[in-house]
Amino acid sequence: MKKMIRIANAGGYWGDDMDALRRQLTGGKLDYVTMDFLAEITMSILRKQQLSNPELGYAKDFLTQLETCLPLIVEKKVRVINNAGGMNPIGLGRQIRALARRLGLDIKVGVVYGDDISTRLYELTAAGEKFTNMETGEDFTSVRSRITSANVYLGAEPVVAALDEGCDIVVTGRVTDTGLTLAPMIHEFGWAMDDWDRMAAGIVAGHIIECGAQGSGGNITDWHEVPSFHNMGYPIIEMHRSGEFYVTKHKRTGGLINEKSVKEQLVYEMGDPGQYISPDGVAYFDSITVEEAGRDRVKVSGVKGGPAPEMFKVSMAFQDGWKAEGEILVSGPEVEKKAACVEEIFWEKVGHTFEETATALTGAGSIWPDHLSTCSTNEIYLRFGVRDHDLHKINDFSKAVPALILAGPSGMAVSTRGRPRPQQVMAYWPALMRRDRVSAKVLTLATDCKEHFQEIHFPIRGEVGEPARSGVKTSRPLRRTWPGRTVTVPLRRLCYARSGDKGDTCNIGVLARSPGVYDWIKVKLTPAVVQRFFGPMVKGEVTRYELDNLQGLNFLLAGALGGGGTRSLLVDPQGKTMSQALLEMQVKVPVGLLRGLK
C-alpha cells in the first residue's frame, strides 16, 4: 500500500485550457489526474444538446484531448478521472473505448452514472420528496413542469468502485469535484468511508485543486507576484496516508503556489466554513492549518470532519423565459452624456415593459458600486439587457439595438456581435433528497468488449462522529481600540480576497496580511459595513463567518447576482470581481498595522 500519491488537476471548467492535460502528463511524475467540467448550469446545456442528438450530452472537449493524450496516459500509467460524461457518461465511455481500440491501446474505461433523476421526479415526490428550493424556500410545484434537468450530486464511492475494477479512465455524470479527488485516496490508502477526518482532508484537497490554475496562482489578488502566467502550471496534491498533504506544481511552469494562493482558493465559493458539506462527509474549514514548505510548496494539515449527511443535494434547471443582451460602442468626447442620451432614446423606441431590464456602461465602472466609478474614458460599450417570458417582446428588443447606430449622437458603432440573439433562460433550483432513494451505477468497458456492471446504494446509517456544527458568525473581539496615528488606505493594503457564486449569493473571502490586521478587521469589517459599501447592488442580507485559523472573514451577500447563472443580466453574473471591488474600500487604520505587510 502506497504512503503517498500525487493527484494533479488539468481542468476547472468546460472550456479550460485544452493543453493542460498534456502539460500535466509530461511535466513530471503523477499517479492521477482529475478534471472538473460541470458548473451548476452546465447540465442543462448538455441536456439541450442531447435532446437535439441523443448521441451527445457530454463534454466533447475531453475526447479531443484524448486524441493526443491517451497514448501518454497509457505510457505513463496515469489514471484520469473526470465528470465530462455530463448527461451521457455511457456515450462518452463508449467513444473513449472506440478511440483506444483505433489507437491500438488496451485500457479499461469506468463509467459512473445514476445521478440523473429527471425521469423520476413524479415518483420521488409521490414517495415524499419535497424538493423545496434550498435558497429561497419556494415550493417545488411552482416549477416541476418546467424542469429540464435534475441531477443528484454523487460522491467518491462509485468512483472508488471503478478504480477497484482497474479502470484507467473514469468518466462520470454529476459527481462532486471534491469526490473526483477523494476517490483515489480511498482506493490507494484503504481509508474507511467513515474515517471522517481523512474524508475531510480529501475534500479540502479536492476543493483546492478543483478550479484548475485558480489553485496555482490564477486570479490571485497579488497577481504581480506571479513570476509568469505563460506555460501555466496547474496544481498537484501530494496526499499522505495520514491525511496531511502538500500543494505544489510541476517545475519550470508558470503560476505561483504559496500560502496566500492556497488560502484564497480555500475561501472561494465558501459558505459556512464550519460545515462544508459533501456527499462523502462534512469538512470543517475552520480546522485547517496552512503553512509554506518551500518554493511553490504548501503544507495543509489538521483538517477535521464529521459524518456524511443523510440528504444528497440535487441540482435542477428549469425554463424561466427568455433574455437578450446587446451592445453599442459609444466614443468620446462626452461619452457618458452620449450614453445617457442613447439610453433614453433606446428604451422609448423599444416601447415594451419587460419583467427585468438592465443598462450598463461597460468600461466606466459598471461592475462596481457607483461611488467607485471615478475613471474617465474615451469609449465604452453601452450594454442593454432584457428578460421576459414573452419571446415576441425579446425579438422586438433585439431588432431595436442596431437600429440606433445611424439615429443618435456621433461616434457610435454596432458591436461585432451584431443583432442580439434571444437566449432561453435556464434557472437554477437547488434541493435536497434522501440518499437512500438514489443508487449509483458503475459500468466497466474493456477494449476487448467485455463489460461489467455494479450498483451502489447509499443507506442512511446514522453514522457516529462529531455532530454537524456551524462556523463562528460573530465573536467578541478582545481589542476595540488601537493607539497611535492613523492613515487612510485601500483595504487591499491590509488584506487579499477572492469571490465566487452560489446561485444568487456572492461569497467574498477576505484574508488578513498579518495577525494584527486580522484582529482589526474582525472589529471594523462588519456585515453592516460591507452592506453599505455595495449599497443597492446587494438586495439581501450580508452574513459574516470568522476563520481564525486562516485569519480570514467570509461574507455571504444574498441577492447580489441578479438571480444568478443564465438568469442574470449583470456584466459579472458570477461575482468574480466583487472581491476586488471590496478591496478598494478606503479605511482609516493605525500606521503601526501597515509595518511589515506583504
C-alpha positions as CSV (number, residue, x, y, z in Angstrom):
1,M,0.0,0.0,0.0
2,K,1.4,3.4,-1.0
3,K,2.4,6.0,1.6
4,M,1.9,9.0,-0.8
5,I,0.1,9.6,-4.1
6,R,0.3,12.6,-6.5
7,I,-3.0,13.8,-7.8
8,A,-3.0,16.6,-10.4
9,N,-5.8,18.8,-11.8
10,A,-6.0,19.5,-15.5
11,G,-9.2,21.5,-15.8
12,G,-11.5,23.6,-13.7
13,Y,-14.5,24.1,-16.1
14,W,-15.8,23.1,-19.5
15,G,-13.7,25.4,-21.8
16,D,-10.5,25.4,-19.7
17,D,-7.0,25.2,-21.3
18,M,-7.1,22.3,-23.8
19,D,-3.3,21.8,-23.4
20,A,-3.4,21.5,-19.6
21,L,-3.8,17.7,-19.6
22,R,-0.8,17.2,-21.9
23,R,1.3,19.5,-19.8
24,Q,0.4,17.7,-16.6
25,L,1.2,14.3,-18.1
26,T,4.6,15.4,-19.5
27,G,5.7,17.6,-16.6
28,G,6.7,15.0,-14.1
29,K,5.6,12.0,-12.0
30,L,1.9,11.7,-11.4
31,D,-0.4,8.9,-10.2
32,Y,-3.8,10.5,-11.1
33,V,-5.2,13.5,-13.0
34,T,-8.7,14.9,-12.2
35,M,-10.7,17.3,-14.3
36,D,-13.9,19.1,-13.4
37,F,-16.2,20.0,-16.4
38,L,-19.5,20.7,-14.7
39,A,-20.7,24.1,-13.4
40,E,-24.1,24.2,-11.9
41,I,-25.9,25.3,-15.1
42,T,-23.8,23.1,-17.4
43,M,-26.1,20.1,-17.2
44,S,-29.0,22.0,-18.7
45,I,-26.8,23.0,-21.7
46,L,-25.7,19.3,-22.1
47,R,-29.4,18.3,-21.9
48,K,-30.3,20.6,-24.7
49,Q,-27.6,19.1,-26.8
50,Q,-28.7,15.6,-26.0
51,L,-32.3,16.4,-26.9
52,S,-31.2,17.5,-30.4
53,N,-28.9,14.5,-30.8
54,P,-29.2,11.5,-28.4
55,E,-25.5,10.6,-29.1
56,L,-24.4,13.9,-27.4
57,G,-24.8,15.3,-23.9
58,Y,-21.2,15.1,-22.8
59,A,-18.2,17.4,-22.9
60,K,-16.7,16.7,-26.3
61,D,-13.5,18.6,-25.4
62,F,-12.2,15.6,-23.4
63,L,-12.4,13.3,-26.4
64,T,-10.4,15.9,-28.4
65,Q,-7.8,15.9,-25.7
66,L,-7.6,12.1,-25.6
67,E,-6.7,12.0,-29.3
68,T,-3.2,13.1,-28.4
69,C,-3.1,12.3,-24.7
70,L,-4.4,8.8,-24.5
71,P,-1.1,7.2,-25.6
72,L,0.7,9.3,-22.9
73,I,-1.8,8.1,-20.2
74,V,-1.1,4.5,-21.1
75,E,2.7,5.0,-21.3
76,K,3.0,6.8,-18.0
77,K,0.4,4.7,-16.2
78,V,-1.5,7.7,-15.0
79,R,-5.2,7.2,-14.2
80,V,-7.6,10.0,-15.3
81,I,-10.9,10.8,-13.5
82,N,-13.4,13.5,-14.5
83,N,-17.1,14.3,-14.8
84,A,-17.1,15.1,-18.6
85,G,-19.8,12.5,-19.0
86,G,-22.4,15.1,-18.1
87,M,-25.8,13.9,-19.2
88,N,-24.5,10.9,-21.2
89,P,-21.5,9.3,-19.5
90,I,-22.2,5.9,-21.1
91,G,-22.0,7.6,-24.5
92,L,-18.7,9.2,-23.7
93,G,-17.3,6.0,-22.2
94,R,-18.1,4.0,-25.4
95,Q,-16.5,6.8,-27.5
96,I,-13.3,6.6,-25.4
97,R,-13.2,2.8,-25.8
98,A,-13.6,3.1,-29.5
99,L,-10.8,5.7,-29.6
100,A,-8.5,3.3,-27.6
101,R,-9.2,0.4,-30.0
102,R,-8.5,2.7,-33.0
103,L,-5.2,3.7,-31.4
104,G,-4.4,0.0,-30.6
105,L,-4.3,0.7,-26.8
106,D,-5.6,-1.7,-24.2
107,I,-7.4,0.1,-21.4
108,K,-10.4,-0.1,-19.1
109,V,-12.9,2.7,-19.0
110,G,-15.1,3.2,-16.0
111,V,-18.5,4.9,-16.3
112,V,-20.3,6.3,-13.3
113,Y,-24.0,7.2,-13.7
114,G,-27.3,7.1,-11.9
115,D,-27.2,10.8,-10.9
116,D,-29.9,11.8,-13.5
117,I,-33.3,11.7,-11.7
118,S,-35.2,13.9,-14.2
119,T,-37.5,10.9,-15.2
120,R,-38.1,10.0,-11.6
121,L,-39.3,13.3,-10.2
122,Y,-43.0,12.4,-10.1
123,E,-42.2,9.0,-8.5
124,L,-39.9,10.7,-5.9
125,T,-42.4,13.4,-5.0
126,A,-45.1,10.7,-4.6
127,A,-42.7,9.0,-2.2
128,G,-42.4,12.1,-0.1
129,E,-39.6,14.1,-1.5
130,K,-40.4,17.8,-1.3
131,F,-37.5,19.3,-3.4
132,T,-38.0,22.7,-1.7
133,N,-35.6,25.3,-3.0
134,M,-32.7,25.4,-0.6
135,E,-32.0,29.1,-1.1
136,T,-35.5,30.6,-1.3
137,G,-37.8,28.2,0.4
138,E,-40.1,28.1,-2.7
139,D,-42.3,25.1,-3.3
140,F,-41.3,22.7,-6.0
141,T,-44.8,22.5,-7.5
142,S,-44.2,26.0,-9.0
143,V,-41.5,24.8,-11.4
144,R,-41.9,21.0,-11.6
145,S,-43.5,21.1,-15.1
146,R,-40.6,23.3,-16.4
147,I,-37.7,21.2,-15.1
148,T,-35.2,20.3,-17.9
149,S,-32.5,18.6,-15.9
150,A,-32.3,17.1,-12.4
151,N,-29.1,15.6,-11.1
152,V,-28.0,14.3,-7.7
153,Y,-24.5,15.2,-6.5
154,L,-22.8,11.8,-6.1
155,G,-19.6,11.4,-4.1
156,A,-16.4,9.4,-4.2
157,E,-17.8,5.9,-3.5
158,P,-18.8,4.9,-7.1
159,V,-15.6,6.3,-8.5
160,V,-13.7,4.1,-5.9
161,A,-15.6,1.1,-7.2
162,A,-14.5,1.9,-10.8
163,L,-10.8,2.2,-9.6
164,D,-11.1,-1.0,-7.8
165,E,-12.1,-2.6,-11.1
166,G,-8.8,-1.4,-12.6
167,C,-10.2,1.3,-14.7
168,D,-7.6,3.6,-16.4
169,I,-10.0,6.3,-17.2
170,V,-13.2,7.1,-15.2
171,V,-15.9,9.4,-16.6
172,T,-18.9,10.3,-14.6
173,G,-22.1,12.3,-14.6
174,R,-22.8,14.7,-11.7
175,V,-20.1,13.7,-9.3
176,T,-18.8,16.4,-7.0
177,D,-15.4,17.9,-7.9
178,T,-14.1,17.0,-4.4
179,G,-15.3,13.4,-4.9
180,L,-13.2,13.1,-8.0
181,T,-10.1,13.9,-6.0
182,L,-11.0,12.0,-2.8
183,A,-11.7,8.7,-4.6
184,P,-8.1,7.7,-5.5
185,M,-7.1,8.4,-1.9
186,I,-9.7,5.9,-0.6
187,H,-8.7,3.4,-3.2
188,E,-5.0,3.7,-2.7
189,F,-4.8,4.1,1.1
190,G,-7.8,1.9,2.0
191,W,-9.4,4.7,4.1
192,A,-12.6,3.8,5.7
193,M,-15.6,5.7,4.4
194,D,-16.5,6.8,7.9
195,D,-12.9,8.0,8.8
196,W,-14.3,11.5,8.9
197,D,-11.1,13.4,9.4
198,R,-9.4,11.7,6.4
199,M,-12.6,12.1,4.3
200,A,-12.4,15.8,5.2
201,A,-8.7,16.1,4.3
202,G,-9.5,14.6,0.8
203,I,-12.5,17.0,0.4
204,V,-10.3,20.0,1.3
205,A,-7.6,18.8,-1.1
206,G,-10.2,18.5,-3.9
207,H,-11.5,22.0,-3.2
208,I,-8.1,23.5,-3.5
209,I,-7.4,22.0,-7.0
210,E,-10.9,21.7,-8.4
211,C,-10.7,25.0,-10.2
212,G,-7.5,24.3,-12.2
213,A,-5.0,27.1,-12.4
214,Q,-7.0,29.2,-9.9
215,G,-5.4,27.0,-7.3
216,S,-1.9,27.7,-8.6
217,G,-1.7,31.5,-9.0
218,G,-4.5,32.3,-11.3
219,N,-6.9,35.1,-10.2
220,I,-4.8,35.9,-7.0
221,T,-5.1,39.4,-5.6
222,D,-1.3,39.9,-5.7
223,W,-1.0,38.9,-9.3
224,H,2.1,41.0,-9.8
225,E,4.0,38.5,-7.6
226,V,3.4,35.6,-10.1
227,P,6.7,35.2,-11.9
228,S,4.9,34.2,-15.2
229,F,1.5,33.3,-16.5
230,H,3.0,31.6,-19.5
231,N,3.0,27.8,-19.6
232,M,0.7,27.9,-16.6
233,G,1.3,25.2,-14.0
234,Y,-1.8,23.5,-12.7
235,P,-2.0,22.4,-9.1
236,I,-0.9,19.0,-7.8
237,I,-1.8,17.4,-4.4
238,E,0.8,15.1,-2.7
239,M,-1.5,13.3,-0.3
240,H,-0.1,11.2,2.5
241,R,-1.9,8.3,4.1
242,S,-2.1,10.3,7.4
243,G,-4.3,12.9,5.7
244,E,-1.6,15.6,5.6
245,F,-0.9,16.9,2.2
246,Y,1.1,19.3,0.1
247,V,0.0,21.6,-2.7
248,T,2.6,22.0,-5.5
249,K,3.0,22.2,-9.3
250,H,5.4,20.9,-11.9
251,K,8.8,22.6,-12.0
252,R,9.6,25.1,-14.8
253,T,5.9,26.1,-15.2
254,G,4.2,29.4,-14.8
255,G,2.0,30.3,-11.8
256,L,2.6,30.5,-8.1
257,I,1.8,28.4,-5.1
258,N,2.3,30.0,-1.7
259,E,0.3,30.5,1.5
260,K,-1.7,33.3,0.0
261,S,-2.7,31.5,-3.2
262,V,-3.9,28.4,-1.3
263,K,-5.8,30.4,1.3
264,E,-7.5,32.4,-1.5
265,Q,-8.7,29.2,-3.2
266,L,-9.9,27.8,0.2
267,V,-12.3,30.7,0.6
268,Y,-13.6,30.5,-3.0
269,E,-17.3,29.7,-3.2
270,M,-17.3,29.0,0.6
271,G,-20.5,29.1,2.5
272,D,-20.5,28.3,6.3
273,P,-16.8,27.3,6.9
274,G,-17.9,25.2,9.9
275,Q,-19.8,22.8,7.7
276,Y,-18.5,22.4,4.1
277,I,-21.0,19.6,3.2
278,S,-20.3,17.0,0.6
279,P,-21.9,13.5,0.0
280,D,-18.8,12.0,1.5
281,G,-18.7,13.9,4.7
282,V,-18.5,17.4,6.3
283,A,-15.2,19.2,6.3
284,Y,-14.6,21.8,9.0
285,F,-12.7,24.6,7.1
286,D,-12.1,26.3,10.4
287,S,-9.8,23.5,11.4
288,I,-7.3,23.8,8.6
289,T,-3.6,24.7,9.1
290,V,-1.8,26.2,6.0
291,E,2.0,26.8,6.0
292,E,4.6,27.3,3.4
293,A,7.0,24.4,3.0
294,G,9.4,25.6,0.3
295,R,9.2,27.2,-3.2
296,D,5.8,26.5,-4.8
297,R,5.0,24.1,-2.0
298,V,2.4,24.5,0.8
299,K,1.6,22.1,3.6
300,V,-2.1,21.6,4.7
301,S,-2.8,19.7,7.9
302,G,-5.1,19.4,10.9
303,V,-8.3,19.0,8.8
304,K,-11.2,17.8,10.9
305,G,-14.5,16.4,9.7
306,G,-17.9,15.0,10.5
307,P,-20.4,12.4,9.3
308,A,-21.8,12.4,5.8
309,P,-25.3,14.0,5.5
310,E,-28.5,11.9,5.3
311,M,-29.6,14.0,2.4
312,F,-28.0,14.4,-1.1
313,K,-28.0,17.7,-2.9
314,V,-29.9,17.9,-6.2
315,S,-29.1,20.4,-8.9
316,M,-32.0,21.2,-11.2
317,A,-32.6,23.6,-14.0
318,F,-35.9,24.9,-15.3
319,Q,-37.1,27.1,-18.1
320,D,-37.6,30.6,-16.9
321,G,-38.4,32.7,-20.0
322,W,-36.0,34.4,-22.4
323,K,-33.4,37.1,-22.4
324,A,-31.3,39.1,-24.8
325,E,-28.3,41.4,-24.4
326,G,-26.9,43.9,-26.9
327,E,-24.0,46.4,-27.0
328,I,-23.3,49.6,-28.9
329,L,-19.9,51.2,-29.0
330,V,-20.0,54.8,-27.9
331,S,-16.9,57.0,-28.3
332,G,-16.0,60.5,-27.0
333,P,-15.9,63.3,-26.5
334,E,-18.6,63.5,-23.7
335,V,-19.0,59.7,-23.9
336,E,-21.2,59.5,-20.7
337,K,-23.5,62.2,-21.9
338,K,-23.9,60.5,-25.2
339,A,-24.6,57.2,-23.5
340,A,-27.3,58.8,-21.3
341,C,-28.9,60.3,-24.5
342,V,-28.8,56.9,-26.3
343,E,-30.2,55.1,-23.3
344,E,-33.3,57.4,-23.2
345,I,-33.8,57.1,-26.9
346,F,-33.5,53.3,-26.9
347,W,-35.9,52.4,-24.1
348,E,-38.6,54.8,-25.6
349,K,-38.1,53.2,-29.0
350,V,-38.4,49.6,-27.7
351,G,-41.8,50.5,-26.2
352,H,-42.3,47.4,-24.1
353,T,-42.4,46.9,-20.4
354,F,-40.2,43.9,-19.5
355,E,-40.0,41.7,-16.4
356,E,-36.4,42.9,-16.0
357,T,-34.2,45.4,-17.8
358,A,-30.6,46.4,-17.3
359,T,-28.3,49.2,-18.7
360,A,-24.6,49.2,-18.1
361,L,-21.7,51.4,-19.3
362,T,-19.1,48.7,-19.7
363,G,-15.7,50.4,-19.3
364,A,-16.9,53.1,-16.9
365,G,-17.2,51.2,-13.6
366,S,-20.4,49.3,-14.3
367,I,-19.4,46.2,-12.3
368,W,-18.5,48.1,-9.1
369,P,-20.5,50.3,-6.7
370,D,-21.3,53.7,-8.1
371,H,-19.1,55.5,-5.6
372,L,-16.0,53.7,-7.1
373,S,-16.9,54.7,-10.7
374,T,-14.3,57.5,-11.0
375,C,-12.4,56.6,-14.2
376,S,-12.8,58.7,-17.3
377,T,-12.7,57.0,-20.6
378,N,-12.9,57.8,-24.3
379,E,-15.0,54.8,-25.3
380,I,-17.5,52.5,-23.6
381,Y,-19.8,49.7,-24.6
382,L,-23.4,50.7,-23.8
383,R,-24.9,47.4,-22.8
384,F,-28.7,46.8,-22.8
385,G,-30.3,43.7,-21.4
386,V,-33.9,42.4,-21.0
387,R,-35.6,39.3,-19.6
388,D,-39.2,38.2,-20.1
389,H,-41.4,35.2,-20.7
390,D,-42.8,36.8,-23.9
391,L,-40.4,35.9,-26.8
392,H,-42.2,38.4,-29.1
393,K,-41.0,41.3,-26.8
394,I,-37.5,39.9,-26.7
395,N,-37.4,39.8,-30.5
396,D,-38.5,43.4,-30.7
397,F,-35.7,44.4,-28.3
398,S,-33.1,42.6,-30.5
399,K,-34.2,44.4,-33.6
400,A,-34.1,47.8,-31.8
401,V,-30.4,47.6,-30.8
402,P,-28.6,48.0,-34.2
403,A,-31.3,50.5,-35.3
404,L,-29.7,53.2,-33.1
405,I,-26.4,53.3,-34.9
406,L,-27.4,55.9,-37.5
407,A,-30.1,57.7,-35.5
408,G,-28.2,59.0,-32.4
409,P,-25.2,61.1,-31.4
410,S,-21.9,60.9,-33.3
411,G,-19.2,58.4,-32.7
412,M,-21.3,55.2,-32.3
413,A,-20.7,51.8,-33.9
414,V,-22.5,48.4,-33.7
415,S,-20.9,45.7,-31.6
416,T,-19.1,43.0,-33.5
417,R,-21.8,40.7,-32.1
418,G,-24.4,42.3,-34.4
419,R,-28.1,41.9,-33.6
420,P,-28.6,40.3,-30.1
421,R,-29.9,36.7,-30.2
422,P,-32.6,35.7,-27.8
423,Q,-31.5,33.1,-25.3
424,Q,-33.6,30.7,-23.3
425,V,-33.2,31.3,-19.6
426,M,-32.4,28.2,-17.6
427,A,-32.7,29.0,-13.9
428,Y,-31.1,27.1,-11.1
429,W,-33.1,25.1,-8.5
430,P,-31.1,23.5,-5.6
431,A,-32.8,21.0,-3.4
432,L,-32.3,18.0,-1.1
433,M,-33.4,14.4,-1.2
434,R,-32.8,11.3,0.9
435,R,-29.6,9.5,0.0
436,D,-31.2,6.0,0.3
437,R,-33.5,6.9,-2.7
438,V,-30.5,7.1,-5.0
439,S,-28.2,4.4,-6.4
440,A,-25.1,4.8,-8.5
441,K,-24.3,2.6,-11.4
442,V,-20.8,1.7,-12.4
443,L,-20.1,0.2,-15.8
444,T,-16.6,-1.0,-16.8
445,L,-15.8,-1.1,-20.5
446,A,-12.8,-3.0,-21.7
447,T,-11.2,-2.7,-25.1
448,D,-11.8,-6.4,-25.6
449,C,-15.5,-5.6,-25.5
450,K,-16.0,-7.2,-22.0
451,E,-18.3,-5.2,-19.7
452,H,-19.0,-5.4,-16.0
453,F,-21.9,-3.7,-14.2
454,Q,-22.4,-3.0,-10.5
455,E,-24.9,-0.9,-8.5
456,I,-24.0,1.0,-5.3
457,H,-26.6,2.0,-2.7
458,F,-26.4,4.7,-0.1
459,P,-28.2,3.6,3.1
460,I,-28.9,6.0,5.9
461,R,-26.7,4.6,8.6
462,G,-26.9,7.1,11.4
463,E,-23.1,7.5,11.4
464,V,-21.2,8.4,14.6
465,G,-18.9,11.3,14.6
466,E,-18.6,14.9,15.6
467,P,-22.1,16.4,15.2
468,A,-22.8,18.9,12.4
469,R,-22.0,22.4,13.6
470,S,-21.9,25.9,12.3
471,G,-19.0,28.3,11.9
472,V,-18.5,31.3,14.1
473,K,-20.6,34.2,12.7
474,T,-19.7,36.8,15.4
475,S,-17.3,36.8,18.2
476,R,-16.4,39.3,20.9
477,P,-13.1,40.8,19.9
478,L,-10.7,41.4,22.8
479,R,-9.4,44.7,21.5
480,R,-11.6,47.5,20.2
481,T,-9.2,50.5,20.1
482,W,-5.8,50.9,18.6
483,P,-3.5,53.7,19.7
484,G,-1.3,55.9,17.5
485,R,-1.6,58.0,14.3
486,T,-4.0,56.8,11.6
487,V,-3.8,56.9,7.8
488,T,-6.4,56.2,5.1
489,V,-5.5,53.4,2.7
490,P,-7.4,51.0,0.5
491,L,-8.4,47.7,2.2
492,R,-6.1,45.8,-0.2
493,R,-3.1,47.2,1.7
494,L,-4.3,45.1,4.7
495,C,-6.0,42.2,3.0
496,Y,-6.3,40.0,-0.1
497,A,-9.5,38.4,-1.2
498,R,-11.4,36.1,-3.6
499,S,-15.1,36.0,-4.5
500,G,-17.4,33.4,-6.1
501,D,-21.0,32.5,-6.6
502,K,-23.6,30.1,-5.3
503,G,-26.9,30.8,-7.1
504,D,-27.8,34.4,-6.4
505,T,-25.4,34.7,-3.5
506,C,-21.9,36.0,-3.8
507,N,-19.3,35.0,-1.3
508,I,-16.3,37.2,-0.6
509,G,-13.4,35.7,1.5
510,V,-11.2,38.4,3.0
511,L,-7.8,37.3,4.3
512,A,-5.6,39.5,6.6
513,R,-2.0,40.1,5.8
514,S,-1.0,39.8,9.4
515,P,-2.4,38.7,12.8
516,G,-2.7,42.3,13.9
517,V,-4.7,43.2,10.8
518,Y,-7.0,40.2,11.4
519,D,-7.8,41.5,14.9
520,W,-8.6,44.9,13.3
521,I,-10.9,43.6,10.5
522,K,-12.8,41.4,13.0
523,V,-13.8,44.6,14.7
524,K,-14.1,47.0,11.8
525,L,-15.2,45.0,8.7
526,T,-18.7,44.1,9.8
527,P,-21.6,42.9,7.7
528,A,-23.2,46.3,8.0
529,V,-20.0,48.0,6.6
530,V,-19.9,45.6,3.7
531,Q,-23.7,46.1,3.0
532,R,-23.2,49.9,3.0
533,F,-20.2,49.7,0.7
534,F,-22.1,47.7,-2.0
535,G,-25.4,49.5,-1.4
536,P,-28.2,48.6,-3.8
537,M,-26.0,46.0,-5.6
538,V,-26.9,43.6,-2.7
539,K,-30.6,43.0,-2.4
540,G,-30.5,40.6,0.6
541,E,-28.7,40.1,3.9
542,V,-25.0,40.1,4.4
543,T,-23.7,37.3,6.7
544,R,-20.2,37.0,8.1
545,Y,-18.2,34.0,9.3
546,E,-14.9,34.1,11.0
547,L,-11.9,31.9,10.2
548,D,-9.3,32.4,13.0
549,N,-7.2,29.6,11.6
550,L,-6.8,31.3,8.2
551,Q,-7.0,34.9,9.6
552,G,-10.0,35.5,7.4
553,L,-13.6,36.5,7.2
554,N,-16.1,35.0,4.8
555,F,-19.0,37.2,3.7
556,L,-22.2,35.9,2.0
557,L,-24.0,38.6,0.1
558,A,-27.6,37.3,-0.7
559,G,-29.4,38.6,-3.8
560,A,-26.2,40.1,-5.2
561,L,-26.0,38.4,-8.6
562,G,-29.2,39.4,-10.4
563,G,-30.8,36.0,-10.0
564,G,-27.5,34.1,-10.7
565,G,-26.5,31.9,-13.6
566,T,-28.0,32.5,-17.0
567,R,-30.9,34.3,-15.4
568,S,-28.7,37.3,-14.6
569,L,-28.4,40.4,-16.8
570,L,-25.3,41.6,-14.9
571,V,-22.0,42.1,-16.6
572,D,-20.4,39.9,-13.9
573,P,-23.1,37.4,-13.1
574,Q,-20.8,35.2,-11.0
575,G,-19.4,37.9,-8.8
576,K,-15.8,37.2,-9.7
577,T,-14.9,40.9,-9.5
578,M,-16.7,41.8,-6.2
579,S,-13.7,40.9,-4.0
580,Q,-11.5,43.3,-5.9
581,A,-14.2,46.0,-5.5
582,L,-14.3,45.5,-1.8
583,L,-10.5,45.8,-1.5
584,E,-10.9,49.3,-2.9
585,M,-12.7,50.4,0.2
586,Q,-10.9,53.3,1.9
587,V,-10.2,52.5,5.5
588,K,-8.6,54.5,8.3
589,V,-6.1,52.4,10.1
590,P,-3.3,52.8,12.7
591,V,0.0,53.3,10.9
592,G,1.5,50.5,13.0
593,L,-0.7,47.9,11.3
594,L,1.0,48.6,8.0
595,R,4.5,47.8,9.0
596,G,6.0,44.7,7.5
597,L,2.9,43.8,5.4
598,K,3.4,41.8,2.2
